[in-house]
Amino acid sequence: MNRILSILGEVAFCAAFLAWTFYPEIPSSVLGWGVLIIIGIPAYLFLEWLGETVLGSQFFKNRSSFTRVLLGVPVALVLIVVALFVIGFVQQSVNAVGG
């Protein structure tokens, strides 16, 4: 019984976190929530991995502070654009099936 409650709590936490992340597309159907969880969790993990991989790479660590800022700002802007496209994709997917 505790295992089931633990799993339900984790699913509820993930659903609330995804709804907050991908707001204003909050699903209004069970299918919409399923799509949000199925597509939203990998999308969020992909964005976290991409940011960590790009900004934490040895390429940036081996540069001077000024060069890191000079290169980091355009890279961060590109990452923001990628994140907006991924978030837009998730929002459109949820909206298409039951948002």
The first five atom37 places (N, CA, C, CB, O) and aatype in JSON, in Angstrom:
{
  "aatype": [12, 2, 1, 9, 10, 15, 9, 10, 7, 6, 19, 0, 13, 4, 0, 0, 13, 10, 0, 17, 16, 13, 18, 14, 6, 9, 14, 15, 15, 19, 10, 7, 17, 7, 19, 10, 9, 9, 9, 7, 9, 14, 0, 18, 10, 13, 10, 6, 17, 10, 7, 6, 16, 19, 10, 7, 15, 5, 13, 13, 11, 2, 1, 15, 15, 13, 16, 1, 19, 10, 10, 7, 19, 14, 19, 0, 10, 19, 10, 9, 19, 19, 0, 10, 13, 19, 9, 7, 13, 19, 5, 5, 15, 19, 2, 0, 19, 7, 7],
  "atom_mask": [
    [1, 1, 1, 1, 1],
    [1, 1, 1, 1, 1],
    [1, 1, 1, 1, 1],
    [1, 1, 1, 1, 1],
    [1, 1, 1, 1, 1],
    [1, 1, 1, 1, 1],
    [1, 1, 1, 1, 1],
    [1, 1, 1, 1, 1],
    [1, 1, 1, 0, 1],
    [1, 1, 1, 1, 1],
    [1, 1, 1, 1, 1],
    [1, 1, 1, 1, 1],
    [1, 1, 1, 1, 1],
    [1, 1, 1, 1, 1],
    [1, 1, 1, 1, 1],
    [1, 1, 1, 1, 1],
    [1, 1, 1, 1, 1],
    [1, 1, 1, 1, 1],
    [1, 1, 1, 1, 1],
    [1, 1, 1, 1, 1],
    [1, 1, 1, 1, 1],
    [1, 1, 1, 1, 1],
    [1, 1, 1, 1, 1],
    [1, 1, 1, 1, 1],
    [1, 1, 1, 1, 1],
    [1, 1, 1, 1, 1],
    [1, 1, 1, 1, 1],
    [1, 1, 1, 1, 1],
    [1, 1, 1, 1, 1],
    [1, 1, 1, 1, 1],
    [1, 1, 1, 1, 1],
    [1, 1, 1, 0, 1],
    [1, 1, 1, 1, 1],
    [1, 1, 1, 0, 1],
    [1, 1, 1, 1, 1],
    [1, 1, 1, 1, 1],
    [1, 1, 1, 1, 1],
    [1, 1, 1, 1, 1],
    [1, 1, 1, 1, 1],
    [1, 1, 1, 0, 1],
    [1, 1, 1, 1, 1],
    [1, 1, 1, 1, 1],
    [1, 1, 1, 1, 1],
    [1, 1, 1, 1, 1],
    [1, 1, 1, 1, 1],
    [1, 1, 1, 1, 1],
    [1, 1, 1, 1, 1],
    [1, 1, 1, 1, 1],
    [1, 1, 1, 1, 1],
    [1, 1, 1, 1, 1],
    [1, 1, 1, 0, 1],
    [1, 1, 1, 1, 1],
    [1, 1, 1, 1, 1],
    [1, 1, 1, 1, 1],
    [1, 1, 1, 1, 1],
    [1, 1, 1, 0, 1],
    [1, 1, 1, 1, 1],
    [1, 1, 1, 1, 1],
    [1, 1, 1, 1, 1],
    [1, 1, 1, 1, 1],
    [1, 1, 1, 1, 1],
    [1, 1, 1, 1, 1],
    [1, 1, 1, 1, 1],
    [1, 1, 1, 1, 1],
    [1, 1, 1, 1, 1],
    [1, 1, 1, 1, 1],
    [1, 1, 1, 1, 1],
    [1, 1, 1, 1, 1],
    [1, 1, 1, 1, 1],
    [1, 1, 1, 1, 1],
    [1, 1, 1, 1, 1],
    [1, 1, 1, 0, 1],
    [1, 1, 1, 1, 1],
    [1, 1, 1, 1, 1],
    [1, 1, 1, 1, 1],
    [1, 1, 1, 1, 1],
    [1, 1, 1, 1, 1],
    [1, 1, 1, 1, 1],
    [1, 1, 1, 1, 1],
    [1, 1, 1, 1, 1],
    [1, 1, 1, 1, 1],
    [1, 1, 1, 1, 1],
    [1, 1, 1, 1, 1],
    [1, 1, 1, 1, 1],
    [1, 1, 1, 1, 1],
    [1, 1, 1, 1, 1],
    [1, 1, 1, 1, 1],
    [1, 1, 1, 0, 1],
    [1, 1, 1, 1, 1],
    [1, 1, 1, 1, 1],
    [1, 1, 1, 1, 1],
    [1, 1, 1, 1, 1],
    [1, 1, 1, 1, 1],
    [1, 1, 1, 1, 1],
    [1, 1, 1, 1, 1],
    [1, 1, 1, 1, 1],
    [1, 1, 1, 1, 1],
    [1, 1, 1, 0, 1],
    [1, 1, 1, 0, 1]
  ],
  "atom_positions": [
    [[0.82, -1.2, 0.0], [0.0, 0.0, 0.0], [0.86, 1.25, 0.0], [-0.93, 0.0, 1.2], [0.56, 2.21, -0.71]],
    [[1.95, 1.25, 0.81], [2.83, 2.41, 0.84], [3.51, 2.63, -0.51], [3.88, 2.26, 1.93], [3.74, 3.77, -0.92]],
    [[3.83, 1.53, -1.19], [4.47, 1.63, -2.5], [3.53, 2.29, -3.51], [4.89, 0.22, -3.01], [3.96, 3.12, -4.31]],
    [[2.27, 1.94, -3.47], [1.29, 2.52, -4.39], [1.12, 4.01, -4.1], [-0.07, 1.79, -4.27], [1.07, 4.81, -5.03]],
    [[1.03, 4.38, -2.84], [0.9, 5.78, -2.48], [2.14, 6.57, -2.87], [0.64, 5.92, -0.99], [2.05, 7.73, -3.27]],
    [[3.29, 5.95, -2.75], [4.53, 6.61, -3.14], [4.56, 6.87, -4.65], [5.74, 5.75, -2.73], [4.95, 7.95, -5.09]],
    [[4.15, 5.9, -5.42], [4.11, 6.05, -6.88], [3.09, 7.12, -7.27], [3.77, 4.71, -7.56], [3.37, 7.96, -8.13]],
    [[1.92, 7.09, -6.65], [0.91, 8.11, -6.94], [1.4, 9.5, -6.57], [-0.39, 7.8, -6.17], [1.14, 10.46, -7.29]],
    [[2.12, 9.62, -5.47], [2.68, 10.91, -5.08], [3.71, 11.42, -6.08], [0.0, 0.0, 0.0], [3.73, 12.6, -6.41]],
    [[4.55, 10.51, -6.57], [5.55, 10.89, -7.56], [4.88, 11.32, -8.87], [6.51, 9.73, -7.82], [5.31, 12.31, -9.48]],
    [[3.87, 10.61, -9.3], [3.16, 10.97, -10.52], [2.47, 12.33, -10.35], [2.12, 9.88, -10.9], [2.5, 13.16, -11.26]],
    [[1.85, 12.55, -9.2], [1.19, 13.84, -8.94], [2.21, 14.97, -8.92], [0.42, 13.79, -7.61], [1.95, 16.05, -9.46]],
    [[3.36, 14.74, -8.31], [4.4, 15.77, -8.28], [4.87, 16.08, -9.69], [5.58, 15.32, -7.4], [5.01, 17.25, -10.06]],
    [[5.13, 15.05, -10.49], [5.58, 15.26, -11.87], [4.53, 16.0, -12.69], [5.91, 13.92, -12.54], [4.86, 16.91, -13.46]],
    [[3.28, 15.63, -12.53], [2.21, 16.28, -13.27], [2.09, 17.76, -12.88], [0.86, 15.56, -13.02], [1.93, 18.62, -13.75]],
    [[2.17, 18.05, -11.59], [2.09, 19.44, -11.14], [3.3, 20.23, -11.64], [2.0, 19.52, -9.6], [3.16, 21.38, -12.07]],
    [[4.48, 19.63, -11.58], [5.69, 20.31, -12.04], [5.62, 20.58, -13.54], [6.93, 19.47, -11.72], [5.97, 21.67, -14.0]],
    [[5.15, 19.59, -14.31], [5.04, 19.78, -15.75], [3.98, 20.82, -16.1], [4.71, 18.46, -16.43], [4.17, 21.62, -17.02]],
    [[2.87, 20.83, -15.38], [1.84, 21.83, -15.63], [2.38, 23.23, -15.35], [0.6, 21.56, -14.75], [2.07, 24.17, -16.08]],
    [[3.19, 23.36, -14.32], [3.8, 24.65, -14.0], [4.83, 25.03, -15.06], [4.46, 24.62, -12.6], [4.92, 26.2, -15.45]],
    [[5.61, 24.07, -15.53], [6.66, 24.33, -16.51], [6.06, 24.72, -17.87], [7.55, 23.11, -16.67], [6.54, 25.67, -18.5]],
    [[5.05, 24.01, -18.31], [4.49, 24.22, -19.63], [3.21, 25.05, -19.61], [4.22, 22.89, -20.28], [2.44, 25.02, -20.56]],
    [[2.98, 25.81, -18.53], [1.83, 26.71, -18.45], [1.9, 27.68, -19.62], [1.81, 27.48, -17.1], [3.01, 28.12, -19.92]],
    [[0.88, 28.04, -20.28], [-0.54, 28.0, -19.96], [-1.28, 26.79, -20.51], [-1.18, 29.21, -20.46], [-2.51, 26.73, -20.4]],
    [[-0.6, 25.83, -21.09], [-1.27, 24.63, -21.61], [-1.47, 23.61, -20.5], [-0.45, 24.01, -22.76], [-0.65, 22.71, -20.32]],
    [[-2.54, 23.76, -19.76], [-2.88, 22.79, -18.72], [-3.97, 21.89, -19.29], [-3.35, 23.5, -17.39], [-5.04, 22.37, -19.67]],
    [[-3.71, 20.61, -19.36], [-4.67, 19.69, -19.99], [-6.0, 19.65, -19.24], [-4.08, 18.29, -20.05], [-6.08, 19.82, -18.03]],
    [[-7.04, 19.42, -20.04], [-8.36, 19.31, -19.43], [-8.94, 17.91, -19.58], [-9.32, 20.33, -20.07], [-10.08, 17.66, -19.2]],
    [[-8.15, 16.98, -20.14], [-8.62, 15.6, -20.28], [-7.52, 14.65, -19.82], [-9.02, 15.31, -21.76], [-6.36, 15.03, -19.66]],
    [[-7.92, 13.41, -19.62], [-6.97, 12.39, -19.19], [-5.93, 12.16, -20.29], [-7.71, 11.07, -18.85], [-4.75, 11.98, -19.99]],
    [[-6.35, 12.17, -21.54], [-5.43, 11.99, -22.65], [-4.41, 13.14, -22.71], [-6.2, 11.89, -23.97], [-3.23, 12.92, -22.98]],
    [[-4.89, 14.36, -22.45], [-3.99, 15.51, -22.42], [-2.95, 15.4, -21.33], [0.0, 0.0, 0.0], [-1.78, 15.72, -21.55]],
    [[-3.36, 14.93, -20.13], [-2.4, 14.73, -19.04], [-1.41, 13.63, -19.39], [-3.14, 14.37, -17.73], [-0.23, 13.73, -19.07]],
    [[-1.89, 12.59, -20.06], [-0.99, 11.52, -20.48], [0.06, 12.02, -21.45], [0.0, 0.0, 0.0], [1.24, 11.68, -21.34]],
    [[-0.37, 12.82, -22.42], [0.58, 13.4, -23.38], [1.56, 14.33, -22.68], [-0.16, 14.15, -24.5], [2.75, 14.33, -22.99]],
    [[1.07, 15.12, -21.74], [1.96, 16.02, -21.0], [3.03, 15.24, -20.26], [1.16, 16.88, -20.02], [4.19, 15.65, -20.24]],
    [[2.65, 14.14, -19.64], [3.62, 13.34, -18.89], [4.55, 12.59, -19.84], [2.91, 12.36, -17.96], [5.76, 12.53, -19.62]],
    [[3.99, 12.01, -20.91], [4.79, 11.21, -21.83], [5.76, 12.08, -22.64], [3.88, 10.44, -22.78], [6.9, 11.67, -22.87]],
    [[5.34, 13.25, -23.07], [6.21, 14.12, -23.86], [6.93, 15.14, -22.98], [5.41, 14.84, -24.94], [8.07, 15.49, -23.25]],
    [[6.27, 15.6, -21.93], [6.84, 16.67, -21.11], [8.06, 16.26, -20.31], [0.0, 0.0, 0.0], [9.02, 17.03, -20.21]],
    [[8.04, 15.07, -19.73], [9.19, 14.63, -18.93], [10.44, 14.47, -19.8], [8.88, 13.29, -18.21], [11.49, 14.99, -19.42]],
    [[10.38, 13.77, -20.95], [11.58, 13.71, -21.79], [12.02, 15.08, -22.31], [11.34, 12.79, -22.96], [13.22, 15.34, -22.44]],
    [[11.06, 15.95, -22.62], [11.42, 17.28, -23.1], [12.16, 18.06, -22.02], [10.16, 18.06, -23.55], [13.16, 18.72, -22.29]],
    [[11.67, 17.99, -20.79], [12.32, 18.68, -19.69], [13.72, 18.11, -19.44], [11.47, 18.59, -18.41], [14.68, 18.86, -19.25]],
    [[13.83, 16.79, -19.43], [15.13, 16.16, -19.22], [16.1, 16.48, -20.36], [14.96, 14.65, -19.09], [17.29, 16.66, -20.12]],
    [[15.59, 16.55, -21.59], [16.44, 16.93, -22.72], [16.97, 18.34, -22.56], [15.66, 16.81, -24.03], [18.15, 18.59, -22.79]],
    [[16.12, 19.27, -22.16], [16.56, 20.66, -21.99], [17.58, 20.78, -20.86], [15.37, 21.57, -21.72], [18.55, 21.52, -20.98]],
    [[17.36, 20.06, -19.77], [18.33, 20.07, -18.67], [19.67, 19.49, -19.12], [17.8, 19.28, -17.47], [20.72, 20.05, -18.83]],
    [[19.62, 18.38, -19.85], [20.85, 17.74, -20.33], [21.58, 18.66, -21.31], [20.53, 16.4, -21.0], [22.8, 18.79, -21.24]],
    [[20.85, 19.27, -22.23], [21.46, 20.14, -23.23], [22.17, 21.32, -22.58], [20.41, 20.63, -24.21], [23.3, 21.64, -22.94]],
    [[21.51, 21.98, -21.64], [22.13, 23.11, -20.96], [23.36, 22.71, -20.18], [0.0, 0.0, 0.0], [24.38, 23.4, -20.21]],
    [[23.26, 21.61, -19.47], [24.39, 21.13, -18.67], [25.56, 20.71, -19.56], [23.95, 19.95, -17.78], [26.71, 21.0, -19.25]],
    [[25.27, 20.04, -20.66], [26.32, 19.58, -21.57], [27.02, 20.75, -22.26], [25.73, 18.64, -22.61], [28.25, 20.79, -22.34]],
    [[26.24, 21.68, -22.76], [26.83, 22.79, -23.52], [27.56, 23.75, -22.6], [25.75, 23.53, -24.3], [28.72, 24.08, -22.84]],
    [[26.9, 24.21, -21.55], [27.52, 25.23, -20.69], [28.55, 24.66, -19.73], [26.45, 25.95, -19.91], [29.36, 25.4, -19.19]],
    [[28.53, 23.36, -19.5], [29.49, 22.74, -18.6], [30.64, 22.05, -19.32], [0.0, 0.0, 0.0], [31.41, 21.31, -18.72]],
    [[30.75, 22.31, -20.62], [31.77, 21.61, -21.41], [33.16, 22.16, -21.12], [31.47, 21.74, -22.91], [33.32, 23.26, -20.6]],
    [[34.15, 21.37, -21.46], [35.55, 21.78, -21.29], [35.89, 22.98, -22.16], [36.49, 20.62, -21.61], [36.81, 23.74, -21.84]],
    [[35.17, 23.15, -23.25], [35.41, 24.28, -24.13], [35.28, 25.6, -23.36], [34.44, 24.26, -25.31], [36.09, 26.51, -23.54]],
    [[34.26, 25.71, -22.52], [34.07, 26.94, -21.75], [34.99, 26.99, -20.54], [32.61, 27.05, -21.3], [35.45, 28.07, -20.16]],
    [[35.27, 25.86, -19.94], [36.09, 25.86, -18.73], [37.54, 26.26, -19.01], [36.07, 24.48, -18.1], [38.21, 26.8, -18.13]],
    [[38.02, 26.01, -20.22], [39.41, 26.31, -20.56], [39.61, 27.74, -21.05], [39.9, 25.35, -21.6], [40.73, 28.09, -21.44]],
    [[38.6, 28.55, -21.06], [38.69, 29.92, -21.56], [38.81, 30.9, -20.39], [37.47, 30.26, -22.43], [38.49, 30.59, -19.25]],
    [[39.26, 32.09, -20.72], [39.32, 33.15, -19.71], [37.91, 33.63, -19.39], [40.21, 34.33, -20.2], [36.96, 33.32, -20.11]],
    [[37.78, 34.37, -18.33], [36.47, 34.85, -17.89], [35.81, 35.72, -18.95], [36.59, 35.63, -16.58], [34.62, 35.57, -19.24]],
    [[36.57, 36.61, -19.54], [36.02, 37.5, -20.56], [35.55, 36.71, -21.78], [37.07, 38.54, -20.99], [34.48, 36.97, -22.31]],
    [[36.34, 35.74, -22.21], [35.98, 34.92, -23.37], [34.76, 34.07, -23.08], [37.16, 34.04, -23.78], [33.92, 33.88, -23.95]],
    [[34.66, 33.55, -21.86], [33.48, 32.76, -21.49], [32.21, 33.6, -21.59], [33.62, 32.2, -20.08], [31.18, 33.13, -22.08]],
    [[32.3, 34.84, -21.12], [31.12, 35.71, -21.22], [30.83, 36.04, -22.67], [31.34, 37.01, -20.41], [29.67, 36.01, -23.09]],
    [[31.87, 36.35, -23.43], [31.72, 36.72, -24.83], [31.1, 35.58, -25.65], [33.07, 37.1, -25.43], [30.27, 35.83, -26.52]],
    [[31.49, 34.35, -25.37], [30.93, 33.19, -26.07], [29.67, 32.67, -25.41], [31.96, 32.09, -26.13], [28.79, 32.13, -26.09]],
    [[29.57, 32.81, -24.11], [28.46, 32.23, -23.38], [27.13, 32.91, -23.62], [0.0, 0.0, 0.0], [26.08, 32.26, -23.62]],
    [[27.15, 34.22, -23.83], [25.89, 34.95, -24.04], [25.19, 34.5, -25.32], [26.14, 36.47, -24.08], [24.01, 34.17, -25.27]],
    [[25.88, 34.45, -26.48], [25.18, 33.95, -27.67], [24.75, 32.49, -27.54], [26.07, 34.1, -28.89], [23.67, 32.11, -28.02]],
    [[25.57, 31.67, -26.9], [25.21, 30.26, -26.71], [23.97, 30.16, -25.82], [26.39, 29.47, -26.08], [23.08, 29.36, -26.11]],
    [[23.91, 30.95, -24.77], [22.74, 30.94, -23.88], [21.5, 31.4, -24.63], [22.98, 31.84, -22.66], [20.41, 30.86, -24.41]],
    [[21.63, 32.38, -25.51], [20.49, 32.84, -26.3], [20.0, 31.74, -27.25], [20.87, 34.09, -27.11], [18.79, 31.56, -27.43]],
    [[20.93, 31.0, -27.84], [20.54, 29.87, -28.71], [19.83, 28.8, -27.88], [21.78, 29.27, -29.43], [18.83, 28.23, -28.33]],
    [[20.33, 28.53, -26.68], [19.68, 27.55, -25.81], [18.27, 28.0, -25.43], [20.53, 27.32, -24.54], [17.36, 27.17, -25.34]],
    [[18.09, 29.29, -25.21], [16.75, 29.81, -24.89], [15.81, 29.61, -26.07], [16.82, 31.32, -24.51], [14.66, 29.22, -25.89]],
    [[16.29, 29.87, -27.29], [15.46, 29.66, -28.48], [15.09, 28.19, -28.63], [16.2, 30.16, -29.75], [13.94, 27.86, -28.93]],
    [[16.06, 27.3, -28.42], [15.78, 25.86, -28.48], [14.73, 25.48, -27.43], [17.08, 25.03, -28.27], [13.81, 24.72, -27.71]],
    [[14.88, 26.02, -26.22], [13.92, 25.73, -25.15], [12.53, 26.22, -25.53], [14.37, 26.37, -23.83], [11.54, 25.54, -25.26]],
    [[12.43, 27.39, -26.14], [11.12, 27.91, -26.55], [10.48, 27.02, -27.62], [11.25, 29.34, -27.09], [9.27, 26.8, -27.6]],
    [[11.29, 26.51, -28.54], [10.75, 25.58, -29.54], [10.27, 24.29, -28.9], [11.81, 25.28, -30.61], [9.2, 23.79, -29.25]],
    [[11.03, 23.74, -27.97], [10.64, 22.49, -27.31], [9.37, 22.71, -26.48], [11.79, 21.95, -26.42], [8.45, 21.89, -26.53]],
    [[9.32, 23.8, -25.73], [8.13, 24.09, -24.93], [6.92, 24.31, -25.83], [8.36, 25.34, -24.04], [5.83, 23.84, -25.52]],
    [[7.11, 25.01, -26.94], [6.01, 25.21, -27.9], [5.52, 23.9, -28.47], [0.0, 0.0, 0.0], [4.32, 23.71, -28.65]],
    [[6.45, 22.98, -28.76], [6.07, 21.66, -29.27], [5.22, 20.91, -28.25], [7.32, 20.84, -29.63], [4.2, 20.32, -28.6]],
    [[5.65, 20.92, -27.01], [4.89, 20.22, -25.96], [3.51, 20.86, -25.79], [5.66, 20.25, -24.61], [2.51, 20.16, -25.68]],
    [[3.47, 22.19, -25.78], [2.18, 22.86, -25.63], [1.24, 22.55, -26.79], [2.38, 24.36, -25.53], [0.05, 22.32, -26.58]],
    [[1.76, 22.53, -28.01], [0.92, 22.2, -29.17], [0.47, 20.74, -29.12], [1.68, 22.47, -30.49], [-0.67, 20.43, -29.49]],
    [[1.33, 19.86, -28.67], [0.96, 18.44, -28.57], [-0.17, 18.25, -27.56], [2.17, 17.59, -28.16], [-1.13, 17.52, -27.82]],
    [[-0.04, 18.89, -26.42], [-1.09, 18.78, -25.39], [-2.38, 19.4, -25.9], [-0.66, 19.47, -24.08], [-3.46, 18.84, -25.71]],
    [[-2.27, 20.54, -26.55], [-3.46, 21.23, -27.06], [-4.14, 20.4, -28.15], [-3.09, 22.62, -27.61], [-5.37, 20.42, -28.26]],
    [[-3.36, 19.68, -28.95], [-3.94, 18.9, -30.04], [-4.77, 17.71, -29.57], [-2.84, 18.41, -30.95], [-5.74, 17.33, -30.21]],
    [[-4.38, 17.13, -28.44], [-5.1, 15.94, -27.99], [-6.09, 16.18, -26.86], [-4.12, 14.91, -27.55], [-6.91, 15.32, -26.56]],
    [[-6.03, 17.32, -26.24], [-7.0, 17.53, -25.16], [-6.6, 18.62, -24.2], [0.0, 0.0, 0.0], [-6.79, 18.48, -22.99]],
    [[-6.05, 19.67, -24.7], [-5.63, 20.78, -23.84], [-6.73, 21.69, -23.65], [0.0, 0.0, 0.0], [-6.58, 22.69, -22.95]]
  ]
}
